[in-house]
């Protein structure tokens, strides 16, 4: 089979032929139709992600396709079933072996491309905002990186939870996209100061003394400015560090304003809260099947062109979600 293999950390993966996986007990092998592209893929290739993969390996955390084979002790799945799954890695390939508990049946009405684009972005935003940060109707949520694959879903999910949304993005075009996703107000961080504009917007709307919840996949100076435009008792949800700068949190500000900083790592949360995760993802899948939500896919790549997709994420030129169609070129 084909796979985009990383032979050494820090190197770009190359398309090579490798042996097909054989399922062990409790595993299923999925014939991959599509794989979502995530910023975490760029980190795991450098050995900087929370879960470390030892070379050689293929990146890829979210896949959709058809079960090719099942291992011993697997119940509820059979060859030919349409599924989506969240492997630790291995999705940039024709086939991947996944523990069965990470696999979910896919309704016939859901396209493979949509399913591959859906799981991590919407799962991170919905579970992070609803279950981790406890967003309530009527609250104000500040979403950073709101034109990206994860940030865009955070805007949508916050609005579904009844919140008002202030969104930040880089440039007029990306701010327009954030408004398209449902943001009530946008801030162009390329030309505007986030702290000052947030406080101006909140004052004009009569929203206390700042925002109630911050959704931050960026880190760095964005996080620092966020600390200074939140209301007393606010919650800051740390999703990631797309800026490459992991912030050092000043505890004195947390103390004075009674602020909570909450880390949310989606992959670990799934393992730690399997029942709640099944409930949350099942509800999201029902919304997807009913077309209440729809992944915003900006570009679809062939497997051989996966490095171009990774470069788009590294350079922060992507808007919406990027997906690899693993069926092309076979």
TISE-842920 format. One line per 2 residues: number of its first residue (from 1); their letters; for each residue x, y, z of N, C-alpha, C. Coordinates in Angstrom, 1 decimal. Example, Ala and Ser with C-alpha at 12.3 -4.5 7.8 and 13.67 -1.06 7.14 Angstrom:
BEGIN
1 = AS = 13.2/-5.7/7.8/12.3/-4.5/7.8/13.2/-3.3/7.8  12.8/-2.2/7.1/13.7/-1.1/7.1/12.9/0.0/7.9
***
This chain:
BEGIN
1 = XX = 0.8/-1.2/0.0/0.0/0.0/0.0/0.9/1.3/0.0  0.3/2.4/-0.3/1.0/3.7/-0.3/0.8/4.3/1.1
3 = XX = 1.9/5.1/1.5/1.8/5.8/2.7/2.8/7.0/2.7  2.5/8.1/3.3/3.4/9.2/3.4/4.2/9.0/4.7
5 = XX = 5.4/8.5/4.5/6.2/8.0/5.6/7.2/9.1/6.0  7.3/9.4/7.3/8.3/10.2/7.9/9.4/9.3/8.4
7 = XX = 10.6/9.4/7.9/11.7/8.5/8.2/12.5/8.9/9.4  12.5/10.3/9.6/13.2/10.9/10.8/12.5/12.1/11.2
9 = XX = 12.5/12.4/12.5/11.8/13.5/13.0/12.5/14.8/12.4  11.6/15.7/12.0/12.1/17.0/11.4/12.2/16.9/9.9
11 = XX = 12.0/15.7/9.3/12.0/15.6/7.9/10.5/15.5/7.4  10.3/16.0/6.1/9.0/15.9/5.5/8.8/14.4/5.1
13 = XX = 7.5/14.0/5.2/7.2/12.6/4.8/7.3/12.4/3.3  7.6/11.2/2.8/7.6/10.9/1.4/6.7/9.7/1.1
15 = XX = 6.1/9.8/-0.1/5.2/8.7/-0.5/6.0/7.5/-0.9  5.8/6.4/-0.2/6.5/5.1/-0.4/5.5/4.0/-0.3
17 = XX = 5.9/2.8/-0.8/5.1/1.6/-0.7/5.6/0.9/0.6  4.6/0.4/1.4/4.9/-0.3/2.7/3.9/-1.5/2.8
19 = XX = 4.2/-2.3/3.7/3.4/-3.5/3.9/2.0/-3.1/4.5  1.0/-3.8/4.1/-0.4/-3.6/4.6/-0.4/-4.0/6.0
21 = XX = -1.2/-3.3/6.9/-1.3/-3.6/8.3/-2.2/-4.9/8.5  -1.9/-5.6/9.5/-2.7/-6.8/9.9/-3.3/-6.5/11.3
23 = XX = -4.6/-6.6/11.4/-5.3/-6.3/12.7/-4.9/-7.3/13.8  -4.6/-6.7/15.0/-4.4/-7.6/16.2/-5.8/-7.7/16.9
25 = XX = -5.8/-8.4/18.0/-7.1/-8.5/18.7/-7.6/-7.1/19.1  -8.8/-6.8/18.9/-9.4/-5.6/19.3/-9.2/-4.5/18.3
27 = XX = -8.5/-4.8/17.1/-8.3/-3.7/16.1/-9.2/-4.0/14.9  -9.3/-2.9/14.1/-9.9/-3.0/12.7/-8.9/-2.3/11.8
29 = XX = -8.9/-2.8/10.6/-8.1/-2.1/9.5/-9.1/-1.4/8.6  -8.9/-0.1/8.4/-9.7/0.8/7.6/-9.1/1.1/6.2
31 = XX = -9.9/0.9/5.2/-9.5/1.3/3.8/-9.8/2.8/3.8  -8.8/3.7/3.8/-9.1/5.1/4.0/-9.5/5.8/2.7
33 = XX = -10.7/6.5/2.8/-11.1/7.3/1.7/-10.6/8.7/1.8  -10.6/9.2/3.1/-10.2/10.6/3.3/-9.5/10.7/4.6
35 = XX = -8.6/11.7/4.8/-8.0/12.0/6.0/-7.9/13.5/6.2  -8.3/14.0/7.4/-8.2/15.4/7.7/-6.8/15.8/8.0
37 = XX = -6.5/17.0/7.7/-5.1/17.6/7.9/-5.2/18.6/9.0  -4.3/18.4/10.0/-4.4/19.2/11.2/-3.0/19.8/11.6
39 = XX = -3.0/21.0/12.3/-1.8/21.6/12.7/-0.9/20.6/13.5  -1.6/19.7/14.3/-0.9/18.8/15.1/0.0/17.8/14.2
41 = XX = -0.4/17.6/13.0/0.4/16.8/12.1/1.8/17.4/11.9  1.8/18.7/11.8/3.2/19.4/11.6/4.0/19.2/12.9
43 = XX = 3.3/19.2/14.1/4.1/19.0/15.3/4.6/17.6/15.5  3.8/16.6/15.2/4.2/15.2/15.4/5.4/14.9/14.5
45 = XX = 5.4/15.5/13.3/6.6/15.3/12.4/7.9/15.8/13.0  7.8/16.8/13.9/8.9/17.4/14.5/9.2/16.7/15.9
47 = XX = 8.4/15.8/16.4/8.5/15.3/17.7/8.1/16.2/18.8  7.2/17.2/18.5/6.8/18.2/19.4/5.4/18.1/19.9
49 = XX = 4.7/17.0/19.5/3.3/16.8/19.9/3.2/16.0/21.2  2.0/16.2/21.8/1.8/15.5/23.1/2.0/14.0/23.0
51 = XX = 1.6/13.4/21.9/1.8/12.0/21.7/2.9/11.8/20.7  4.0/11.1/21.1/5.2/11.0/20.2/5.1/9.8/19.4
53 = XX = 5.4/9.9/18.1/5.5/8.7/17.2/6.9/8.5/16.9  7.4/7.2/16.9/8.7/6.9/16.5/8.8/6.5/15.1
55 = XX = 9.7/7.2/14.3/9.8/6.9/12.9/10.2/5.4/12.7  9.9/4.9/11.5/9.1/5.5/10.5/7.6/5.4/10.8
57 = XX = 6.9/6.5/10.4/5.4/6.5/10.6/4.8/7.5/9.6  3.5/7.4/9.4/2.7/8.3/8.6/1.9/9.2/9.6
59 = XX = 1.8/10.5/9.4/1.0/11.3/10.2/-0.5/11.1/9.8  -1.4/11.8/10.5/-2.8/11.7/10.2/-3.7/11.1/11.3
61 = XX = -4.5/12.0/11.9/-5.2/11.7/13.2/-6.7/11.4/12.9  -7.3/11.8/11.8/-8.7/11.6/11.6/-9.0/11.1/10.2
63 = XX = -9.7/9.9/10.2/-9.9/9.3/8.9/-11.3/8.9/8.7  -11.7/8.6/7.5/-13.0/8.0/7.2/-12.8/7.1/6.0
65 = XX = -13.6/6.0/6.1/-13.5/5.0/5.0/-14.3/3.8/5.3  -13.8/2.6/4.8/-14.6/1.4/4.9/-13.7/0.3/5.6
67 = XX = -14.3/-0.4/6.5/-13.5/-1.4/7.2/-13.1/-2.5/6.2  -11.8/-2.8/6.2/-11.2/-3.8/5.3/-11.1/-5.2/6.0
69 = XX = -10.8/-5.2/7.3/-10.7/-6.4/8.1/-10.8/-6.1/9.5  -11.1/-7.1/10.3/-11.2/-7.0/11.8/-10.4/-8.0/12.5
71 = XX = -9.9/-7.7/13.7/-9.1/-8.6/14.5/-10.0/-9.4/15.4  -9.4/-10.3/16.1/-10.1/-11.2/17.1/-10.8/-10.3/18.1
73 = XX = -11.9/-10.7/18.7/-12.6/-10.1/19.8/-13.3/-8.7/19.4  -13.3/-8.4/18.1/-14.0/-7.2/17.7/-15.5/-7.5/17.4
75 = XX = -16.3/-6.8/18.1/-17.8/-6.9/17.8/-18.4/-5.6/17.4  -19.4/-5.7/16.6/-20.1/-4.5/16.2/-19.6/-3.9/14.9
77 = XX = -18.5/-4.4/14.4/-17.9/-4.0/13.1/-17.6/-5.2/12.2  -17.8/-4.9/10.9/-17.5/-6.0/9.9/-17.0/-5.4/8.6
79 = XX = -16.2/-6.2/7.8/-15.7/-5.6/6.6/-16.9/-5.0/5.7  -16.6/-3.9/5.2/-17.6/-3.2/4.4/-18.3/-2.1/5.1
81 = XX = -18.2/-2.0/6.4/-18.9/-1.0/7.2/-18.3/0.4/6.9  -19.1/1.4/6.7/-18.6/2.8/6.6/-18.4/3.3/8.0
83 = XX = -17.2/3.9/8.2/-16.8/4.3/9.5/-16.0/5.6/9.5  -15.8/6.2/10.6/-14.8/7.3/10.8/-14.0/6.9/12.1
85 = XX = -12.8/7.4/12.2/-12.0/7.0/13.3/-10.9/8.0/13.7  -10.4/7.9/14.9/-9.4/8.8/15.4/-8.1/8.1/15.8
87 = XX = -7.3/7.6/14.9/-6.0/6.9/15.2/-5.0/7.9/15.8  -4.0/7.4/16.5/-3.0/8.3/17.0/-2.1/8.9/15.9
89 = XX = -2.0/8.1/14.8/-1.3/8.6/13.6/-1.5/7.5/12.5  -1.0/7.7/11.3/-1.2/6.7/10.3/-2.2/7.0/9.2
91 = XX = -2.9/8.1/9.2/-3.9/8.4/8.3/-3.5/8.8/6.9  -2.3/9.3/6.7/-1.9/9.6/5.4/-1.4/8.4/4.7
93 = XX = -2.4/7.5/4.3/-2.0/6.2/3.7/-3.3/5.6/3.1  -3.1/4.5/2.5/-4.3/3.7/1.9/-5.0/3.0/3.0
95 = XX = -4.3/2.4/4.0/-4.9/1.6/5.0/-4.3/2.1/6.4  -5.1/1.9/7.4/-4.6/2.2/8.8/-5.3/1.2/9.7
97 = XX = -4.5/0.8/10.7/-5.0/-0.1/11.8/-5.4/0.7/13.0  -6.6/0.5/13.5/-7.1/1.4/14.6/-7.8/0.5/15.7
99 = XX = -7.5/0.8/16.9/-8.3/0.1/18.0/-9.8/0.4/17.8  -10.6/-0.7/17.9/-12.0/-0.6/17.6/-12.8/0.5/18.4
101 = XX = -12.3/0.7/19.6/-13.0/1.7/20.5/-12.9/3.1/20.0  -12.0/3.4/19.0/-11.8/4.7/18.4/-12.5/4.8/17.1
103 = XX = -13.4/3.9/16.8/-14.0/3.8/15.5/-15.5/4.0/15.7  -16.2/4.8/14.8/-17.6/5.1/14.9/-18.3/4.8/13.6
105 = XX = -19.4/4.2/13.6/-20.2/4.0/12.4/-20.6/5.3/11.7  -20.6/5.3/10.4/-20.9/6.5/9.7/-22.2/6.3/8.9
107 = XX = -23.1/7.2/9.1/-24.4/7.1/8.3/-24.1/7.2/6.8  -25.0/6.6/6.0/-24.8/6.7/4.6/-24.9/8.1/4.0
109 = XX = -25.6/8.9/4.8/-25.9/10.3/4.3/-24.6/11.2/4.5  -23.6/10.7/5.2/-22.4/11.6/5.5/-21.3/11.2/4.5
111 = XX = -20.8/12.2/3.8/-19.8/11.9/2.8/-18.4/11.7/3.5  -17.6/10.9/2.9/-16.3/10.6/3.6/-15.4/11.8/3.8
113 = XX = -15.4/12.7/2.8/-14.6/13.9/2.9/-15.1/14.8/4.1  -16.4/14.9/4.2/-17.0/15.7/5.4/-16.6/15.0/6.7
115 = XX = -16.7/13.7/6.7/-16.4/13.0/8.0/-15.0/13.1/8.4  -14.1/13.1/7.4/-12.6/13.3/7.7/-12.3/14.7/8.2
117 = XX = -13.1/15.7/7.7/-12.9/17.1/8.1/-13.6/17.5/9.4  -14.4/16.6/9.9/-15.4/16.9/11.0/-14.9/16.6/12.4
119 = XX = -14.2/15.5/12.6/-14.1/14.9/13.9/-13.3/15.8/14.9  -12.0/16.1/14.5/-11.2/16.8/15.5/-11.6/18.3/15.6
121 = XX = -11.9/19.0/14.5/-12.2/20.4/14.6/-13.5/20.6/15.4  -14.6/19.9/15.0/-15.8/20.1/15.7/-15.8/19.5/17.1
123 = XX = -15.1/18.3/17.2/-15.0/17.7/18.5/-14.3/18.5/19.5  -13.2/19.1/19.1/-12.4/20.0/20.0/-13.2/21.2/20.4
125 = XX = -13.9/21.8/19.5/-14.7/23.0/19.8/-15.9/22.7/20.6  -16.7/21.8/20.2/-17.9/21.5/20.9/-17.7/21.0/22.3
127 = XX = -16.8/20.0/22.4/-16.5/19.4/23.8/-15.8/20.4/24.6  -14.8/21.1/24.0/-14.0/22.1/24.8/-14.9/23.2/25.4
129 = XX = -15.8/23.8/24.5/-16.6/24.9/25.0/-17.8/24.4/25.9  -18.4/23.3/25.5/-19.6/22.9/26.3/-19.2/22.1/27.5
131 = XX = -18.3/21.2/27.4/-18.0/20.3/28.6/-16.9/20.8/29.4  -15.9/21.4/28.8/-14.7/21.8/29.6/-14.9/23.3/30.1
133 = XX = -15.3/24.2/29.2/-15.4/25.6/29.7/-16.8/25.9/30.2  -17.8/25.0/29.9/-19.1/25.2/30.4/-19.8/26.5/29.9
135 = XX = -19.6/26.8/28.6/-20.2/28.0/28.1/-21.8/27.9/28.3  -22.3/29.1/28.7/-23.7/29.2/29.0/-24.3/30.2/28.0
137 = XX = -25.6/30.0/27.7/-26.3/31.0/26.9/-26.2/32.4/27.5  -26.0/33.4/26.6/-25.9/34.7/27.1/-24.5/35.2/27.4
139 = XX = -23.5/34.2/27.5/-22.1/34.6/27.7/-21.5/35.2/26.5  -20.3/35.8/26.7/-19.5/36.3/25.6/-18.2/35.5/25.4
141 = XX = -18.0/35.0/24.2/-16.8/34.1/23.9/-15.9/34.8/22.9  -14.6/34.9/23.3/-13.6/35.4/22.4/-12.9/34.2/21.7
143 = XX = -13.0/34.1/20.4/-12.4/33.0/19.6/-11.2/33.5/18.8  -10.1/33.0/19.0/-8.9/33.4/18.2/-8.7/32.4/17.1
145 = XX = -8.0/32.9/16.0/-7.8/32.1/14.8/-9.1/31.7/14.2  -10.1/32.6/14.1/-11.4/32.2/13.8/-11.7/31.8/12.4
147 = XX = -10.7/32.1/11.5/-10.9/31.7/10.1/-10.2/30.3/9.8  -9.5/29.7/10.8/-8.9/28.4/10.6/-9.8/27.3/10.8
149 = XX = -9.4/26.1/10.5/-10.2/24.9/10.6/-10.8/24.7/11.9  -10.1/24.9/13.0/-10.6/24.7/14.4/-11.3/26.0/14.9
151 = XX = -10.8/27.2/14.6/-11.4/28.4/15.1/-12.7/28.6/14.5  -12.9/28.3/13.2/-14.2/28.5/12.6/-15.3/27.6/13.3
153 = XX = -15.0/26.4/13.6/-15.9/25.6/14.3/-16.2/26.1/15.7  -15.3/26.7/16.3/-15.5/27.3/17.7/-16.5/28.4/17.6
155 = XX = -16.4/29.2/16.5/-17.5/30.3/16.4/-18.8/29.6/16.2  -18.9/28.6/15.4/-20.2/27.9/15.2/-20.8/27.3/16.5
157 = XX = -19.9/26.6/17.2/-20.3/25.9/18.4/-20.7/26.9/19.5  -20.0/28.0/19.6/-20.3/29.0/20.6/-21.7/29.6/20.3
159 = XX = -22.0/29.8/19.1/-23.3/30.3/18.7/-24.4/29.3/19.0  -24.1/28.0/18.7/-25.1/27.0/19.0/-25.4/26.9/20.5
161 = XX = -24.4/27.3/21.3/-24.6/27.2/22.8/-25.2/28.5/23.3  -25.6/29.4/22.4/-26.3/30.7/22.8/-25.4/31.8/23.2
163 = XX = -24.1/31.8/22.9/-23.2/32.8/23.3/-23.1/33.9/22.2  -22.6/35.1/22.6/-22.2/36.1/21.6/-20.7/35.9/21.4
165 = XX = -20.3/36.1/20.1/-18.9/35.8/19.8/-18.1/37.0/19.2  -17.0/37.3/19.8/-16.0/38.2/19.2/-14.9/37.3/18.6
167 = XX = -14.6/37.5/17.4/-13.6/36.6/16.7/-12.4/37.4/16.2  -11.2/36.8/16.4/-10.0/37.5/15.8/-9.5/36.6/14.6
169 = XX = -8.9/37.4/13.7/-8.4/36.7/12.5/-7.4/37.7/11.8  -6.5/37.2/11.0/-5.5/38.0/10.4/-5.9/38.5/9.0
171 = XX = -6.3/39.7/8.9/-6.6/40.3/7.6/-8.1/40.4/7.3  -8.5/41.4/6.4/-10.0/41.6/6.1/-10.7/40.4/5.6
173 = XX = -10.0/39.6/4.7/-10.6/38.4/4.1/-11.0/37.4/5.2  -10.0/37.1/6.1/-10.3/36.1/7.1/-11.3/36.6/8.1
175 = XX = -11.3/37.9/8.4/-12.4/38.5/9.3/-13.8/38.3/8.6  -13.8/38.5/7.3/-15.1/38.3/6.6/-15.6/36.8/6.7
177 = XX = -14.6/35.9/6.7/-14.9/34.5/6.9/-15.5/34.2/8.3  -14.8/34.8/9.3/-15.3/34.6/10.6/-16.7/35.1/10.8
179 = XX = -17.1/36.3/10.2/-18.4/36.7/10.2/-19.4/35.8/9.5  -18.9/35.2/8.4/-19.7/34.2/7.7/-20.0/33.0/8.6
181 = XX = -19.1/32.6/9.4/-19.3/31.5/10.3/-20.2/31.8/11.5  -20.5/33.1/11.7/-21.5/33.5/12.7/-21.0/34.5/13.7
183 = XX = -19.7/35.0/13.6/-19.2/35.9/14.6/-20.0/37.2/14.6  -20.3/37.7/15.8/-21.0/38.9/16.0/-20.1/40.1/15.7
185 = XX = -18.8/40.0/16.1/-17.8/41.1/15.9/-16.5/40.4/15.5  -15.7/41.1/14.7/-14.4/40.6/14.4/-13.3/41.6/14.7
187 = XX = -12.1/41.1/14.9/-10.9/42.0/15.2/-9.8/41.5/14.3  -9.3/42.4/13.5/-8.1/42.0/12.6/-6.9/42.2/13.4
189 = XX = -6.3/41.1/13.9/-5.1/41.3/14.8/-3.9/41.7/14.0  -4.0/41.7/12.7/-2.8/42.2/11.9/-2.7/43.8/12.0
191 = XX = -3.9/44.4/12.3/-3.9/45.9/12.3/-4.5/46.5/13.6  -5.1/45.6/14.4/-5.8/46.1/15.6/-5.2/45.5/16.9
193 = XX = -5.3/46.2/18.0/-4.9/45.6/19.3/-6.0/44.8/19.9  -5.8/43.5/20.1/-6.9/42.7/20.6/-7.5/43.2/21.9
195 = XX = -6.6/43.4/22.9/-7.1/43.8/24.2/-8.0/45.1/24.1  -7.5/46.1/23.4/-8.2/47.4/23.3/-9.5/47.2/22.6
197 = XX = -9.5/46.5/21.5/-10.8/46.4/20.7/-11.8/45.5/21.4  -11.4/44.5/22.1/-12.3/43.7/22.9/-13.0/44.5/24.0
199 = XX = -12.2/45.3/24.7/-12.8/46.1/25.8/-13.7/47.2/25.2  -13.3/47.7/24.0/-14.2/48.7/23.4/-15.6/48.1/23.0
201 = XX = -15.5/46.9/22.4/-16.7/46.2/22.0/-17.6/45.9/23.2  -17.0/45.3/24.2/-17.7/45.0/25.4/-18.4/46.2/26.1
203 = XX = -17.6/47.3/26.1/-18.2/48.5/26.7/-19.4/49.0/25.9  -19.3/49.0/24.6/-20.3/49.5/23.7/-21.6/48.6/23.9
205 = XX = -21.4/47.3/24.1/-22.5/46.4/24.2/-23.0/46.2/25.6  -22.3/46.8/26.6/-22.7/46.7/28.0/-22.4/45.3/28.6
207 = XX = -21.4/44.7/28.0/-21.0/43.3/28.5/-19.9/43.4/29.6  -20.4/43.6/30.8/-19.5/43.6/32.0/-18.2/44.4/31.7
209 = XX = -17.1/43.7/32.1/-15.8/44.4/31.9/-14.9/43.5/31.1  -15.5/42.7/30.2/-14.7/41.9/29.3/-15.4/40.6/29.0
211 = XX = -14.7/39.7/28.3/-15.4/38.4/27.9/-15.4/37.4/29.0  -16.3/36.4/28.8/-16.5/35.4/29.8/-15.6/34.2/29.5
213 = XX = -15.4/33.9/28.3/-14.6/32.7/27.9/-13.7/33.1/26.7  -12.5/32.6/26.7/-11.5/32.7/25.6/-11.2/31.3/25.1
215 = XX = -11.3/31.2/23.8/-10.9/30.0/23.1/-9.7/30.3/22.3  -8.5/29.7/22.8/-7.2/30.1/22.2/-6.4/28.9/21.7
217 = XX = -6.4/28.8/20.3/-5.5/27.8/19.7/-4.2/28.4/19.3  -3.9/29.6/19.6/-2.8/30.4/19.1/-1.6/30.5/20.1
219 = XX = -1.9/30.9/21.3/-0.9/31.1/22.3/-0.1/32.4/22.1  1.1/32.5/22.7/1.9/33.7/22.6/1.3/35.0/23.0
221 = XX = 1.5/36.0/22.2/1.0/37.3/22.6/-0.5/37.4/22.6  -1.1/36.6/21.8/-2.6/36.5/21.8/-3.1/36.1/23.1
223 = XX = -2.5/35.1/23.8/-2.9/34.7/25.1/-2.7/35.8/26.1  -1.5/36.5/26.0/-1.2/37.6/26.9/-2.2/38.7/26.8
225 = XX = -2.6/39.1/25.6/-3.7/40.1/25.5/-5.0/39.6/26.0  -5.3/38.3/25.8/-6.6/37.8/26.3/-6.7/37.9/27.8
227 = XX = -5.6/37.7/28.5/-5.7/37.8/30.0/-6.1/39.2/30.4  -5.9/40.2/29.6/-6.2/41.6/30.0/-7.5/42.1/29.4
229 = XX = -8.3/41.2/28.9/-9.6/41.7/28.4/-10.7/40.7/28.8  -10.5/40.0/29.9/-11.5/39.1/30.4/-12.3/39.7/31.6
231 = XX = -13.5/39.2/31.8/-14.3/39.6/32.9/-13.8/38.9/34.2  -14.1/39.4/35.4/-13.8/38.6/36.6/-14.5/37.2/36.5
233 = XX = -13.8/36.2/36.9/-14.4/34.8/36.9/-14.3/34.2/35.5  -13.6/34.8/34.5/-13.6/34.2/33.2/-12.8/32.9/33.1
235 = XX = -13.1/32.2/32.0/-12.3/30.9/31.8/-11.6/31.0/30.5  -10.3/30.7/30.5/-9.5/30.7/29.3/-9.2/29.3/28.9
237 = XX = -9.7/28.9/27.7/-9.5/27.5/27.2/-8.3/27.4/26.3  -7.3/26.7/26.8/-6.0/26.6/26.0/-6.2/25.4/25.1
239 = XX = -6.2/25.6/23.8/-6.4/24.6/22.8/-5.1/24.2/22.1  -4.2/25.2/21.9/-2.9/24.8/21.3/-2.1/26.1/21.1
241 = XX = -1.0/25.9/20.4/0.0/27.0/20.3/0.5/27.2/18.8  -0.5/27.6/18.0/-0.2/27.7/16.6/0.9/28.8/16.3
243 = XX = 1.1/29.7/17.2/2.1/30.8/17.1/3.5/30.2/17.3  3.6/29.0/17.9/4.9/28.4/18.2/5.4/28.9/19.6
245 = XX = 4.7/29.8/20.2/5.1/30.4/21.5/4.2/29.9/22.6  4.7/29.1/23.5/3.9/28.6/24.7/3.9/29.7/25.8
247 = XX = 2.8/30.2/26.1/2.8/31.3/27.1/3.1/30.9/28.5  3.8/31.8/29.2/4.0/31.5/30.7/2.9/32.3/31.4
249 = XX = 2.1/31.7/32.2/0.9/32.3/32.8/1.2/33.0/34.1  1.0/34.3/34.2/1.2/35.0/35.4/0.1/34.8/36.4
251 = XX = 0.5/34.1/37.5/-0.5/33.6/38.4/-1.1/34.8/39.2  -0.5/35.9/39.3/-1.0/37.0/40.0/-2.3/37.6/39.3
253 = XX = -2.3/37.5/38.0/-3.5/38.0/37.3/-4.7/37.0/37.5  -4.4/35.7/37.5/-5.4/34.7/37.8/-6.0/35.0/39.2
255 = XX = -5.1/35.3/40.1/-5.6/35.5/41.5/-6.5/36.7/41.6  -6.0/37.8/41.1/-6.8/39.1/41.3/-8.1/39.0/40.6
257 = XX = -8.2/38.4/39.4/-9.5/38.4/38.7/-10.3/37.1/38.8  -9.8/36.2/39.6/-10.5/34.9/39.8/-10.7/34.2/38.5
259 = XX = -9.6/34.2/37.7/-9.7/33.6/36.3/-9.3/32.1/36.4  -9.9/31.3/35.6/-9.5/29.9/35.4/-8.9/29.7/34.1
261 = XX = -7.7/29.0/34.0/-7.1/28.6/32.7/-7.3/27.1/32.6  -7.9/26.7/31.6/-8.3/25.3/31.4/-7.6/24.7/30.2
263 = XX = -6.8/23.7/30.3/-6.2/23.0/29.2/-7.2/22.1/28.6  -7.2/21.9/27.3/-8.0/20.9/26.6/-7.3/20.3/25.5
265 = XX = -6.9/19.0/25.7/-6.3/18.2/24.7/-7.3/17.1/24.3  -7.8/17.2/23.2/-9.0/16.4/22.7/-8.7/14.9/22.8
267 = XX = -7.5/14.5/22.3/-7.2/13.1/22.2/-7.1/12.5/23.6  -6.5/13.1/24.6/-6.5/12.6/26.0/-7.9/12.6/26.6
269 = XX = -8.7/13.6/26.3/-10.0/13.7/26.9/-10.9/12.5/26.4  -10.7/12.1/25.2/-11.5/11.0/24.7/-11.2/9.7/25.5
271 = XX = -9.9/9.5/25.8/-9.5/8.4/26.5/-9.9/8.4/28.0  -9.9/9.6/28.5/-10.2/9.8/30.0/-11.7/9.8/30.2
273 = XX = -12.5/10.2/29.2/-14.0/10.3/29.4/-14.7/9.6/28.3  -14.5/8.3/28.2/-15.1/7.5/27.0/-16.6/7.6/26.9
275 = XX = -17.3/7.5/28.0/-18.8/7.6/27.9/-19.3/9.0/27.5  -18.7/10.0/28.1/-19.1/11.4/27.7/-18.7/11.7/26.3
277 = XX = -17.5/11.1/25.9/-17.0/11.4/24.5/-18.0/10.7/23.5  -18.4/9.5/23.8/-19.4/8.9/22.9/-20.7/9.7/22.8
279 = XX = -21.1/10.2/23.9/-22.4/11.0/23.9/-22.2/12.2/23.0  -21.0/12.9/23.3/-20.8/14.2/22.6/-20.6/14.0/21.1
281 = XX = -19.8/13.0/20.7/-19.5/12.7/19.3/-20.7/12.2/18.6  -21.5/11.4/19.3/-22.8/10.9/18.7/-23.7/12.1/18.4
283 = XX = -23.8/13.0/19.3/-24.7/14.2/19.1/-24.2/15.0/17.9  -22.9/15.2/17.8/-22.3/16.0/16.7/-22.5/15.3/15.4
285 = XX = -22.4/14.0/15.4/-22.6/13.2/14.1/-24.0/13.4/13.7  -24.9/13.4/14.6/-26.4/13.5/14.3/-26.6/14.9/13.7
287 = XX = -25.9/15.9/14.2/-26.0/17.3/13.6/-25.4/17.3/12.2  -24.3/16.6/12.0/-23.7/16.6/10.7/-24.6/15.8/9.7
289 = XX = -25.2/14.7/10.1/-26.1/13.9/9.2/-27.3/14.8/8.8  -27.8/15.6/9.8/-28.9/16.4/9.5/-28.6/17.7/8.8
291 = XX = -27.3/17.9/8.6/-26.8/19.1/7.9/-27.0/20.4/8.7  -27.1/20.2/10.0/-27.2/21.4/10.9/-25.8/22.1/10.9
293 = XX = -24.8/21.3/10.8/-23.4/21.9/10.7/-22.8/21.3/9.4  -21.8/22.0/8.9/-21.2/21.6/7.7/-19.7/22.0/7.7
295 = XX = -18.8/21.1/7.6/-17.4/21.5/7.6/-17.1/22.4/6.5  -16.3/23.5/6.7/-15.9/24.4/5.7/-14.5/23.9/5.2
297 = XX = -14.6/23.2/4.0/-13.4/22.6/3.4/-12.8/23.5/2.4  -11.6/24.1/2.6/-11.1/25.1/1.6/-10.3/24.4/0.5
299 = XX = -9.8/23.2/0.7/-9.0/22.5/-0.4/-8.9/21.1/-0.1  -8.9/20.3/-1.1/-8.8/18.8/-1.0/-7.5/18.5/-1.8
301 = XX = -6.6/17.7/-1.2/-5.3/17.3/-1.8/-5.3/15.8/-2.1  -4.5/15.5/-3.1/-4.2/14.1/-3.3/-3.2/13.6/-2.3
303 = XX = -3.1/12.3/-2.0/-2.1/11.8/-1.0/-0.7/12.2/-1.4  -0.4/12.2/-2.6/1.0/12.5/-3.1/1.3/14.0/-2.8
305 = XX = 0.3/14.8/-2.6/0.5/16.3/-2.4/0.3/16.7/-1.0  0.4/15.7/-0.1/0.2/16.0/1.4/1.1/17.1/1.9
307 = XX = 2.3/17.1/1.5/3.3/18.1/2.0/2.8/19.5/1.7  2.1/19.7/0.6/1.6/21.0/0.2/0.6/21.5/1.3
309 = XX = -0.2/20.5/1.7/-1.2/20.8/2.7/-0.6/21.2/4.0  0.5/20.4/4.4/1.2/20.7/5.6/1.8/22.1/5.6
311 = XX = 2.4/22.4/4.4/3.0/23.8/4.3/2.0/24.9/4.4  0.7/24.6/3.9/-0.3/25.7/4.1/-0.6/25.9/5.5
313 = XX = -0.6/24.9/6.4/-0.8/25.0/7.8/0.3/25.7/8.5  1.5/25.3/8.1/2.7/26.0/8.7/2.8/27.5/8.4
315 = XX = 2.4/27.8/7.2/2.5/29.2/6.8/1.2/30.0/7.1  0.2/29.3/7.7/-1.0/29.9/8.1/-1.7/30.6/7.0
317 = XX = -1.7/30.0/5.8/-2.4/30.5/4.6/-3.7/29.8/4.4  -3.9/28.7/5.1/-5.2/28.0/4.9/-6.3/28.7/5.6
319 = XX = -7.5/28.6/5.0/-8.7/29.1/5.6/-9.7/27.9/5.6  -10.3/27.6/6.7/-11.2/26.4/6.7/-10.3/25.2/6.8
321 = XX = -10.9/24.0/6.5/-10.3/22.7/6.7/-9.7/22.2/5.5  -8.5/21.5/5.6/-7.8/20.9/4.5/-8.0/19.4/4.7
323 = XX = -8.2/18.7/3.6/-8.5/17.2/3.6/-7.7/16.6/2.5  -7.2/15.4/2.8/-6.5/14.5/1.8/-7.5/13.5/1.3
325 = XX = -7.6/13.4/0.0/-8.4/12.3/-0.6/-7.5/11.2/-0.9  -7.6/10.1/-0.1/-6.6/9.0/-0.2/-7.0/8.0/-1.4
327 = XX = -8.1/8.3/-2.0/-8.6/7.4/-3.1/-7.9/7.7/-4.4  -7.5/8.9/-4.6/-6.9/9.3/-5.9/-5.5/8.7/-6.1
329 = XX = -5.2/8.3/-7.3/-3.9/7.8/-7.6/-3.7/6.4/-7.3  -4.7/5.7/-6.9/-4.6/4.2/-6.6/-4.6/3.5/-7.9
***
